[in-house]
Amino acid sequence: MKKVAIVGGGILGLAIGYQLSKRKGEFKISIFEKEAQIGKHQSGNNSGVLHCGLYYQPGSLKAKLAVEGIRSMIEFCEENKINHEVCGKIVVASNNREIGFLDNLAGRGNKNGLKGLKYLNDAQIKEREPHVRAKKALLVPEEGIVDFKQVMQVMLDYILSNGGKIYLNNKVLGSKSIHSNKIVLQTDQMEKEFDLIINCTGLYSDRTYKKLTRKKSPIKIVPFRGEYMRIKEDYKYMVNHLIYPVPDPQYPFLGVHFTRMTNGVREVGPNAVLALKREGYKNTDFSLNDTIDSITYKGFLNFITNNFTFAVGEFASSLSSKAFVAKAKKMIPDVEEYMFEKVGTAGVRAQAMSTGGELIMDFNIIKENNQIHVLNAPSPGATASLSIAQYIINQYIN
């Protein structure tokens, strides 16, 4: 039986452990998590949207795994009675310039194999989302919402019931190779011998890579915080399902959108601002080491230089509710600042960036000897977690 250590107790680490555990008697799974609970960071701080692969470059790994992933995730939720709903979403073009971008999105979606994409006329838009104003709108019926915390708990329960273990409060310090291709994982609590180590540490994937290989990571993680505002109870009627803008094709961010969550809460967001701490969910959270690490990185300096207007606009929306709501008014003109409370979800996106300042869009997974490193798996990483896990198994473990 092959002993596998998975570093990181977020949704991707758990998905890999789950998929390996289904192969009875082949693998003994150990998950190492530095926190006292699973999914405390990216996996537990998101809007809970199931993304189906509309936005991604046809032929890319992200496109392939997103389309496979949403279908696998929905099947998983149905089998395990996890709270979810395939409610669909509309993508809204608010001006003539965005219509061309929307048509390109529809073309991408069709090439990627999405089902049921269709344009809505004015009457259909009004029936679905009465308060939306659009030049043109695309219905994406496969998308939905889910409680990812439930997903992770079911995955963990399955791993544990099939002989796996989880070690909480265990921060990985490094590794050392020993005889017969074995490798020892070193944490601040123990040392254990394994046949394979898999790095699924999200916001720390580049630093974990360096700890485990003693080499500089080929990519750099720059953390971007995304903030949401919650729609007050009296105004929830203005949003029925999921309402998204046409995103700027230069960026991986989907723009400020309206989300209905599985608990009935409606939120609007997110923006995208540099997080001054890799796990900093408030604008007051600060780490000197993380901040210096980001702002002195050549790639980040190039990104800011090339995207100054974008960066200023996002920063303004973090400081000003009025600026934040102005973005939302593009789709629903009747919303006003008083209709929101600034207590919504906030998450931090682990965004890989090149030295030239380009945001690395596709998933990035590499194998070095008896280590596998997931260096970049941003959105739709949660939705696609089961298919990413199966891809890793097929490509690097079988």
Buried (B, 14 or more C-beta within 10 A) or exposed (E): EEBBBBBBBBBBBBBBBBBBBBEEEEBBBBBBBBBEEBBBBBBBBBBBBBBBBBBBEBEBBBBBBBBBBBBBBBEBBEEBEBBBBBBBBBBBBBEEEBBEBBBEBBEBBEEBEBEEBEBBEEEBBBEBBEBBBBBBBBBBBBBBBBBBBBBBBBBBEBBBEBEBEBBBEBBBEBBEEEEEEBBBBBBEEEEBEBBBBBBBBBBBBBBBBBBBBEEEBEBBBBBBBBBBBBBEEEBBEBBBBBBBBBBBEEBBBBBBBBBBBBEEBBBBBBBBBBBBBBBBBEBEBEBEEBBEBBEEBEBBBBBBEEBEEBBEBBBBBBEEBEBBBBBBBBBBEEBEBEBBEEEBBBBBBBBBBBEEBEBBBBBBBBBEEBBBBBBBBBBBBBBBBBBBBBBBBEEBBE
